[in-house]
Every structure is written in structure tokens, then in C-alpha cells.
Amino acid sequence: MPGKRCIIPVPRARAVFLILALTAMLIGAGVFLFMRGRGEKTYVPPNLPDEGSLDRYDLVLRLNDGDHTVSITETIRFTNRTGQTLSTIVLRTWLNAFSSEETSPAALEAIYDACYPNGFSPGGLTIFDVNWQGAPVPWEYGNADKTALSLAIPPLQDGESGEIYLRCVAAIPNCAYRLGYVGQDYQLGNLIPLLSRYENGAWRTDLYSPIGDPFVSDCADFDVSLYLPQGFAACGSAVPEQDASGVWRFHIRGARDFCFCLSPAWETARGAAGGVTVTAHAGTKAGAKRALDDGIRALETLNRLYGPYPYPSLTLCCVDFPFSGMEYPGLCMLGEPLFAQDKADTLELTVAHETAHQWFYGLVGSDQANAPWQDEALCEYAMLRYVKERYGQGSFETLKFYRVDSPMRENIPGSLTPGSPIDYFSDLETYRTVVYGRGAALLLALDDLLPEGTDAFLKAYAARFSYGYASREQFEAFLNQYAGMDLRPLLLDYVDTVL
Ligand SMILES: [Zn+2]
């Protein structure tokens, strides 16, 4: 019938449409489940500051592998939260320290040959544009190693905002360090010009001391677009997504820095812990798997002990440098020698220590230059606690003997204490012994003293100062308040007394 013939095609069209729609939904659900299965996009860290309440970085980065440079276009939406009127803003330009042997942290005698196997290789920034609110502003380097770039801006009242625009090219040194390239791999820690921290009426302008980590910054949000030559892969403080045009895009909130590594030759292992994506990159599949397993175990244990992990992802990346590990928000660099089969134990301890930094450095910032014990000793203690949880009291006691008891007995020349600033130290071993080992003794002493132990205190400390900053004085005040007694004499004894 004409009527029916007329009607029939419509349901058919509907049916086809419905089938197509259902298919699309199923594919969508499949992709969603697949991504959930990989642990992606499922974890929103609690206590994240509100969107828009932090400074914001928009970065466009482009690697030129031919001449080992990265072009950087950076826009920073900055709000004056200092309580004072500002006429300068300071950015940390750590790469510039690599411009000469006199200022390079990698030129320390004990590590020089390991860092510069092909001889000294300079790195540094060439700056083309420095704008404030769309107009060029005068700028200068405020310290000897050119790591503090000072912008002169019109008076900015407390609470007011503005936009910094910076265009520069970074020459990457051929250097086996946390900032450099080795062979075809790039490890790019502290590459991005970063807002310094304003405190006590001035911007921090610490020099790039070769021992310890001189980096002090506040949490911010980062959006990064990275252009790479064909064949390269990237990892960083967030899990990148490649868009249709091949650009690598990263997004992380509440981070003190943005770090990334590049390689054309990684093996990758990926998993999840409590909704957090965990990824490991190494030279071999077995190495990546080992680091991944260690990362998942560390994250699960520390999450339980110290409260929620602060980012959606944790990435562990094997790099060529003469250290065991180095922490950045959402990313830990791990030294290549630890990936040897017979170094599996050391790798596991290093992963635990570096992962603990995601709480003590990442979530809670502190003065790493003047009070390095406040993150290093806490992470060393957290590593010991990880061992106790995973392997029991016996293993904990054995490791405590080597990592804490022995450092307490060692004969250290001079008047160094765990409370010494990083630039008091001239060799890495002594720094480790005093700040990590002897510093961790404080946390063990507190464990005997506090009714609920050190873990409960550190969990409360992480919650209280999450995405913020705790000075030494604030640490002490919070501890006294938490304990309900004056523990300053104990801190003086462990942190500031020469043994
Ligand atoms: Zn550390």
C-alpha cells in the first residue's frame, strides 16, 4: 500500500540511525572502559585547590633534535598573593647555570666525568621576548649564575593579576644530569622558566648549588603542548595525549613544576594503583615492568600511610645520570644502573623514596635550599616504613641499621647537621649521611614519642599543608600543636646539634 510503502523507509532509516547510534555508544563505552582499564581519567585528587585559584602556565614547546634546542613560548597568568605591591617578578631560569663550568651543578668534581663523558657542553637560554600585559618590559638577571630572571613591571597591587609572556630558546647541554641530553634521550628537569617564591618581602634567588635541590616554588596549573620530531616519545608530570596532528598535550593541576623526558627508544609498562595511572619507561621491557611493579607497590603503601596521592598519574623514567633518583611532580627520574637485575632491591628502595617525595615536596612544599631535611628525611623515613609494611620488622631493622643507625655513628668533619642548608655541603655522601640518615632519626624518635606514631602525624601534616608550603617554623608549630607538647628541644637535638 502506498501509505505503508511511504512509511516503511522511515522506520528503516530510524533503525539504521539507532544501530549507528548504538554502535557509536558501544564504541564510546568500550573506549571509556578501555581507558578506565588502563587507569586513565579516573582519579581526581581530593583537596585540589579550586580551578582558577592557582597561577597558570600555558607552554608551547618544540624540540629541534638537530641542534639540541627546545623553543619555549610561555604564558603565565600570575596573581599577586604576596600582600604587598610588586614592581618586580622573578622567574627561575635554572638552565642558565649550565652555561659554564664555574656555575654548572654537573661540573662538581666527583661527578664531572660521569656527567660530561664527552667533555664540557654548555647550555642556556636565549631570550627574545619578555612581555607583561602584552607590552615589552625591562628585565635582567639578578644573580651570578643567571638563574633569577627579574622582570620590572608597573606596580601590581595585592590581589591583582597579569600576564607574563616569554619567548626563548633553550640550548640543552650534552650532559648526563637531570637536565641534559644523552645520546638520543632528553631528560628535561627544571627546563621551564618558573615563578620564584616570594617570602619575607623578597623573591627567592638561590644559586644552583651542586649538592641537593635548590628549587622552591608554589603550586600552579600547567597546560603544555609539545611538538616533537617523528619517532620521539614523551613522558612527563602528566600522562600526555597525542592529538590528531601529533602534538603531545599535557595537563596537570596543583604542581610545583613541569618536567618531561623524551626518547625514541623506550620500552613502556603501564598499570594503575587506586585509580592513579602508573607508567614506567626503561631501556628494556623487564626493567620497565620492574619499575612499574615497584611504583604501584610504593604508591599503594604510601597512599595508605600518608593520605591521597596528589596527581592523576605517576611516571617513572629511567635516565642516564650518576644519581639513584630525582623527583619532580608526577615524575621520578631513576638512574640507569639501578635497572641491572642485581640492583632490583636498590631500585625498589629508590622508587619508594622518590615516590614519597610526591607527598613531601610535591603535595607539601618546603624550603629545600635551607631546610633540605624537611623533605629528604621525611622521604627516607617513608621509605623505611614502606619496607616495614612490605617485608616486615626484620627487614626494617636491617635497613634502619644501614640507613640511620650507621650515619648516626659516622664521624662527620665540621659542624654539619641535618638542619644545615644545602650550600654548606661539599660532597654528596656527607649530604646523604647527614640530611637523609641523621634526619630520618628524628622521625624514628617521634615514632616512639607520639601516641599514634609518626605516620599519623605525617598524614595530618600532609592534609594540613596540601598544595601549600610549610616553613621549618610551621612544621615545628604544627608538630607541637599535634602532639600537645613542646617538641622544639627534640628538634634542636636531632636537626641542629652537631654529633
Ligand atoms: Zn630525596
Residues whose N, C-alpha, C, O or C-beta is under 5 A from the ligand:
A	BS01	ZN	E376 C379
